[in-house]
């Protein structure tokens, strides 16, 4: 007997921590009212994000690409009482929707939503972060990462989503017009070959890279 990936996904989701009711609501509303709900982290990745926040003992988290707020809430759930998530979303049309989702959870108060271009906002921020999550414009991953580095310390963890990019990273020479694939490949090569980082790519959904700053 053979089993489909959907069968395996159902098995996994039935054998991990349950998705909180708050996040079930965010998931449902995102599916109903946004045009690209597949961009959302979802149950499995959300539980992983929460656990990574807890395992690293993070107190200050920064996220690039809020979308509907699911991942920000998942990470805020794992923070201590004095922890904060700063999350940056470029699409100002999403602001009201995001704030509505953040208000549904008690730990939503730990989240500081900033609307604007991360390339412009990052240089204005101060202090250091324990964990960063990059899930924004794939064409700009390298730029985001280099702007984040001054805010990261030894032992900080940077997470980058969608780093397998539907398998397109296997294309030897993607056309220059496919800027997303070209940029993701460049980012992957850069972090893999820099001795300042320890890097692991998890084949979770569309690829999640864990980068530990040495």
TAFEN-V503442 format. One record per residue. RES is the residue in one letter. PSI is psi as a letter, one per 20 degrees, with the letter a starting at -180 (999 if undefined). BURIAL is 1 if it has 9 or more other C-alpha atoms within 8 Angstrom, else 0. Layout:
# TAFEN-V503442
res & psi & burial
RES & PSI & BURIAL
RES & PSI & BURIAL
This chain:
# TAFEN-V503442
res & psi & burial
X & p & 0
X & q & 0
X & q & 0
X & r & 0
X & h & 0
X & h & 0
X & g & 0
X & g & 1
X & g & 0
X & g & 0
X & g & 0
X & g & 0
X & h & 1
X & i & 0
X & k & 0
X & r & 0
X & q & 0
X & q & 0
X & p & 0
X & q & 0
X & h & 0
X & g & 0
X & h & 1
X & g & 1
X & g & 0
X & g & 1
X & g & 1
X & g & 0
X & h & 1
X & g & 1
X & h & 1
X & h & 0
X & j & 0
X & q & 0
X & i & 0
X & m & 0
X & h & 0
X & i & 0
X & i & 0
X & q & 1
X & g & 1
X & r & 1
X & g & 0
X & g & 1
X & h & 1
X & g & 1
X & h & 1
X & g & 0
X & g & 1
X & g & 1
X & h & 1
X & h & 0
X & g & 1
X & g & 1
X & h & 0
X & i & 1
X & k & 0
X & q & 1
X & h & 1
X & p & 1
X & q & 1
X & p & 1
X & p & 1
X & o & 1
X & n & 1
X & h & 1
X & d & 1
X & i & 1
X & i & 1
X & g & 1
X & h & 1
X & g & 1
X & g & 1
X & g & 1
X & h & 1
X & h & 1
X & h & 0
X & i & 1
X & q & 1
X & r & 0
X & h & 0
X & j & 0
X & q & 1
X & q & 1
X & p & 1
X & p & 1
X & p & 1
X & p & 1
X & p & 1
X & h & 1
X & o & 0
X & i & 0
X & i & 0
X & i & 1
X & g & 1
X & g & 0
X & g & 0
X & g & 1
X & h & 0
X & g & 0
X & g & 1
X & h & 1
X & i & 1
X & i & 0
X & q & 1
X & h & 0
X & j & 1
X & h & 1
X & i & 1
X & i & 1
X & p & 1
X & o & 1
X & p & 0
X & p & 0
X & p & 1
X & a & 1
X & p & 1
X & h & 1
X & h & 1
X & h & 0
X & g & 1
X & g & 1
X & i & 0
X & i & 0
X & q & 0
X & r & 0
X & r & 0
X & q & 1
X & q & 1
X & h & 1
X & p & 1
X & q & 1
X & o & 1
X & o & 1
X & l & 1
X & b & 0
X & o & 0
X & h & 1
X & i & 1
X & j & 1
X & g & 1
X & g & 1
X & g & 0
X & g & 1
X & g & 0
X & h & 0
X & h & 1
X & h & 1
X & g & 0
X & i & 0
X & j & 1
X & q & 1
X & r & 1
X & p & 0
X & i & 0
X & q & 1
X & p & 1
X & p & 1
X & p & 1
X & p & 1
X & q & 1
X & k & 1
X & i & 1
X & i & 1
X & l & 1
X & k & 0
X & i & 0
X & i & 0
X & i & 1
X & i & 0
X & p & 0
X & g & 0
X & m & 0
X & q & 0
X & q & 0
X & h & 0
X & h & 0
X & m & 0
X & h & 1
X & g & 0
X & g & 1
X & g & 1
X & h & 1
X & g & 1
X & g & 1
X & g & 1
X & g & 1
X & g & 1
X & g & 0
X & g & 0
X & h & 1
X & h & 1
X & j & 0
X & p & 0
X & i & 0
X & i & 0
X & q & 1
X & p & 1
X & p & 1
X & p & 0
X & p & 1
X & p & 0
X & l & 0
X & p & 0
X & d & 0
X & k & 1
X & p & 1
X & o & 1
X & p & 1
X & p & 1
X & o & 1
X & p & 1
X & p & 1
X & 999 & 0
